[in-house]
Amino acid sequence: MVYNEASQGFEVFDEGVKIGEVTWSIGGKILIIEHTFVSPDYRGQGIAEELVFNAVAKARREGYKIMPLCPFAKKEFEQKSEYGDVLYVSAGQ
């Protein structure tokens, strides 16, 4: 797992080839997860879950809330109540 500051995200490589990533944008103290991807040959191995987990850990360390816009990240937040401490909830919700 490698943090890529330029693309604002984490990447996973296998023998030098990128096989997965989670990317976000930041607005104030909100980390907006926009995209999670794992190469089809590597799916089903928990890589996407690990990518989102690392984004959550970053948010906790750096005081961000997360707005999960990408469908996979949104599902992870719905299924894992332990992520509730970093979930961004707008005032209108």
URJORA-V670730 format. One line per field, one symbol per residue. phi: phi as a letter, one per 20 degrees, with the letter a starting at -180 (. if undefined). psi: psi as a letter, one per 30 degrees, with the letter a starting at -180 (. if undefined). Layout:
# URJORA-V670730
phi = ???
psi = ???
This chain:
# URJORA-V670730
phi = .cedffeladcccclndfdabccbcccmddedfdbcbcggfdfndnffffffgfffffgffdmedddeefgffgffffedffegfdffcffee
psi = kkkjeegiaklkljhfkkfllklllkjbgkjjjfkkkkkefglgggeeeeeeeeeeeeeeeggllkjjekeeeeeeeefjfffffgkkjlff.
